[in-house]
Amino acid sequence: VQKIEPALEVSEGQWREWRDELLSNPTKPRTSNGGSTYVIKIADPQIGKKGTFEAIANWQRGVTGHVDRIKRLIRGGFAITDVLVAFMGDEHEGVANNYGNQSYTVEMNFSTQLEVDFDLRMWTIKYVRDEIDNVNVKVSSVISNHGEFTRNGSKEPVTSKGDNSSTMITRMCQRAFEVPGYNIEWFIANGEPSVVIELSGVHVY
């Protein structure tokens, strides 16, 4: 095996220059007098690939752990007024065209992956909403490459990047929560892999 191009190597002098620059100009944390936002990130569980049972358990354990921590922080005097549940992509695995042997390594068909993903997101949002008193719940969602379910053997989806199962499932959750008593704010990307949200006075990407 021979590399086509040599790897980029950063000299020690360049690294030290970057490091000195970072240390001499630290970013000051932004604060808000109106309380703070706690962010729960659901990132890359890829439900449906090998280890599905463990992935589901990790998802639920992570969420319950965050909720317990939020309760402890509030009891300790932290003014947490908002909680953002951020679905950051690749929540399910897909079955083809992300890599060569994908179809031979999945444990669930695509329909089941979507159903389990939907159930987990619904459970997550409801658990956060019901378990924590007196906070505003927000939900964000972005597209992901494993969510390109119209991809057909190429790097681009057949239709558009916005035709994405990652954000589609969040929109389904949004419809399900359109009932009295669940005042949830939604930030769902269309064809972009990101959203910009204002959290406690700070714009977050």
C-alpha positions as CSV (number, residue, x, y, z in Angstrom):
1,V,0.0,0.0,0.0
2,Q,1.4,3.4,-1.0
3,K,-0.1,6.7,-0.1
4,I,-1.1,8.9,-3.1
5,E,-0.3,12.1,-1.3
6,P,1.8,12.6,1.9
7,A,-0.2,13.3,5.0
8,L,-0.3,17.0,6.2
9,E,2.2,17.4,9.0
10,V,2.1,20.4,11.3
11,S,5.5,21.5,12.5
12,E,6.2,21.8,16.2
13,G,6.8,25.5,15.7
14,Q,3.4,26.0,14.1
15,W,1.6,24.0,16.8
16,R,3.3,26.0,19.5
17,E,2.2,29.2,17.8
18,W,-1.4,28.1,17.7
19,R,-1.3,27.0,21.3
20,D,0.2,30.3,22.5
21,E,-2.5,32.2,20.5
22,L,-5.3,30.1,22.1
23,L,-4.0,30.5,25.6
24,S,-3.4,34.2,25.3
25,N,-6.9,34.9,24.0
26,P,-9.3,32.7,26.0
27,T,-13.0,32.8,25.2
28,K,-15.0,34.3,28.0
29,P,-18.2,32.4,28.8
30,R,-21.4,34.3,27.9
31,T,-23.8,34.7,30.8
32,S,-27.5,35.7,31.0
33,N,-29.4,37.2,33.9
34,G,-32.5,35.4,32.8
35,G,-31.4,31.9,33.7
36,S,-29.5,29.3,31.7
37,T,-30.2,26.4,29.2
38,Y,-29.1,22.8,29.8
39,V,-28.5,20.9,26.5
40,I,-29.0,17.2,26.1
41,K,-27.4,15.9,22.9
42,I,-28.5,12.7,21.2
43,A,-25.7,12.1,18.7
44,D,-24.9,9.2,16.4
45,P,-26.6,6.2,18.1
46,Q,-27.2,4.5,14.7
47,I,-30.1,2.4,15.9
48,G,-30.3,-0.8,13.8
49,K,-26.7,-1.7,13.4
50,K,-25.0,-4.4,15.4
51,G,-25.4,-3.7,19.1
52,T,-29.0,-2.4,18.9
53,F,-29.9,-3.5,22.4
54,E,-26.9,-1.7,23.9
55,A,-27.5,1.4,21.8
56,I,-31.1,1.7,23.0
57,A,-30.0,1.1,26.7
58,N,-27.2,3.8,26.3
59,W,-29.7,6.3,24.9
60,Q,-32.2,5.8,27.7
61,R,-29.5,5.7,30.4
62,G,-27.9,8.9,29.0
63,V,-31.3,10.8,29.1
64,T,-32.2,9.7,32.6
65,G,-28.7,10.6,33.8
66,H,-29.0,14.1,32.3
67,V,-32.5,14.6,33.9
68,D,-31.2,13.5,37.3
69,R,-28.3,16.0,36.9
70,I,-30.6,18.8,36.0
71,K,-32.7,18.1,39.1
72,R,-29.6,18.2,41.3
73,L,-28.4,21.4,39.7
74,I,-31.8,23.1,40.3
75,R,-31.8,21.9,43.9
76,G,-28.3,23.3,44.2
77,G,-29.4,26.8,43.2
78,F,-28.7,26.8,39.4
79,A,-31.2,28.9,37.5
80,I,-32.0,26.4,34.7
81,T,-35.0,27.8,32.9
82,D,-34.7,25.9,29.6
83,V,-33.7,22.4,28.4
84,L,-32.8,21.8,24.8
85,V,-33.0,18.2,23.5
86,A,-30.7,18.3,20.5
87,F,-31.0,15.4,17.9
88,M,-27.7,15.7,16.2
89,G,-28.0,13.2,13.4
90,D,-27.5,9.5,12.5
91,E,-30.1,8.4,15.0
92,H,-30.7,5.3,12.9
93,E,-28.4,3.3,10.8
94,G,-30.1,2.9,7.4
95,V,-29.6,-0.3,5.4
96,A,-27.7,0.6,2.2
97,N,-25.3,2.9,0.4
98,N,-23.5,4.5,3.3
99,Y,-20.7,1.9,3.0
100,G,-20.2,-1.3,1.2
101,N,-21.3,-4.1,3.6
102,Q,-23.9,-2.1,5.4
103,S,-26.8,-4.4,4.2
104,Y,-25.0,-7.4,5.8
105,T,-24.4,-5.8,9.2
106,V,-27.7,-4.3,10.2
107,E,-30.0,-6.0,12.7
108,M,-33.2,-4.2,11.8
109,N,-34.9,-3.4,8.5
110,F,-35.4,0.2,7.7
111,S,-39.1,0.4,8.7
112,T,-38.3,-1.0,12.2
113,Q,-35.3,1.4,12.6
114,L,-37.6,4.3,11.9
115,E,-40.3,3.0,14.3
116,V,-37.8,2.4,17.2
117,D,-36.2,5.8,16.5
118,F,-39.6,7.5,16.7
119,D,-40.5,5.7,19.9
120,L,-37.2,6.7,21.5
121,R,-37.5,10.3,20.5
122,M,-41.1,10.5,21.8
123,W,-40.0,8.9,25.1
124,T,-37.1,11.3,25.4
125,I,-39.1,14.4,24.9
126,K,-42.0,13.3,27.1
127,Y,-39.6,12.1,29.9
128,V,-37.8,15.5,29.9
129,R,-41.1,17.4,29.8
130,D,-42.8,15.4,32.5
131,E,-39.8,14.9,34.9
132,I,-38.5,18.4,35.2
133,D,-40.8,21.1,36.7
134,N,-40.9,24.7,35.6
135,V,-38.6,24.6,32.6
136,N,-39.2,25.4,28.9
137,V,-38.5,22.4,26.7
138,K,-37.0,23.0,23.2
139,V,-36.1,20.4,20.5
140,S,-33.7,20.7,17.6
141,S,-33.0,18.4,14.8
142,V,-30.7,18.4,11.8
143,I,-30.2,16.2,8.7
144,S,-27.6,13.5,8.6
145,N,-26.0,11.3,6.0
146,H,-27.6,8.1,7.4
147,G,-30.9,9.9,7.1
148,E,-30.6,10.2,3.3
149,F,-33.0,7.4,2.6
150,T,-33.3,8.4,-1.1
151,R,-29.6,7.9,-1.6
152,N,-29.0,5.5,-4.4
153,G,-25.3,4.4,-4.7
154,S,-23.9,7.9,-4.7
155,K,-22.9,10.6,-2.3
156,E,-26.0,12.7,-3.0
157,P,-29.6,11.9,-2.4
158,V,-31.9,11.3,-5.4
159,T,-34.3,14.1,-4.3
160,S,-32.8,16.7,-2.0
161,K,-30.8,16.8,1.3
162,G,-34.0,18.0,3.0
163,D,-35.6,14.7,2.1
164,N,-34.1,13.2,5.2
165,S,-35.4,10.7,7.7
166,S,-33.5,12.3,10.7
167,T,-35.6,15.5,10.5
168,M,-38.7,13.7,9.2
169,I,-39.0,11.7,12.5
170,T,-38.6,14.9,14.5
171,R,-41.4,16.5,12.5
172,M,-43.6,13.5,13.2
173,C,-42.8,14.0,16.9
174,Q,-43.8,17.6,16.6
175,R,-47.2,16.6,15.2
176,A,-47.7,14.1,18.0
177,F,-47.0,16.7,20.7
178,E,-49.5,19.2,19.3
179,V,-51.8,18.6,22.2
180,P,-52.7,20.8,25.2
181,G,-50.1,20.9,28.0
182,Y,-47.0,20.4,25.8
183,N,-45.7,23.8,24.9
184,I,-42.5,22.7,23.2
185,E,-40.4,24.9,20.9
186,W,-39.1,23.2,17.7
187,F,-36.0,24.0,15.6
188,I,-35.9,21.6,12.7
189,A,-33.4,22.1,9.8
190,N,-34.7,21.8,6.3
191,G,-31.9,21.0,3.9
192,E,-29.0,22.1,6.1
193,P,-26.9,20.1,8.6
194,S,-27.3,22.7,11.2
195,V,-29.6,25.2,13.0
196,V,-28.9,28.4,14.9
197,I,-30.8,28.8,18.1
198,E,-30.8,31.5,20.7
199,L,-30.4,29.8,24.1
200,S,-30.5,32.1,27.2
201,G,-29.5,35.1,25.1
202,V,-26.6,33.3,23.3
203,H,-26.7,32.2,19.7
204,V,-25.7,28.6,19.4
205,Y,-24.9,26.7,16.2
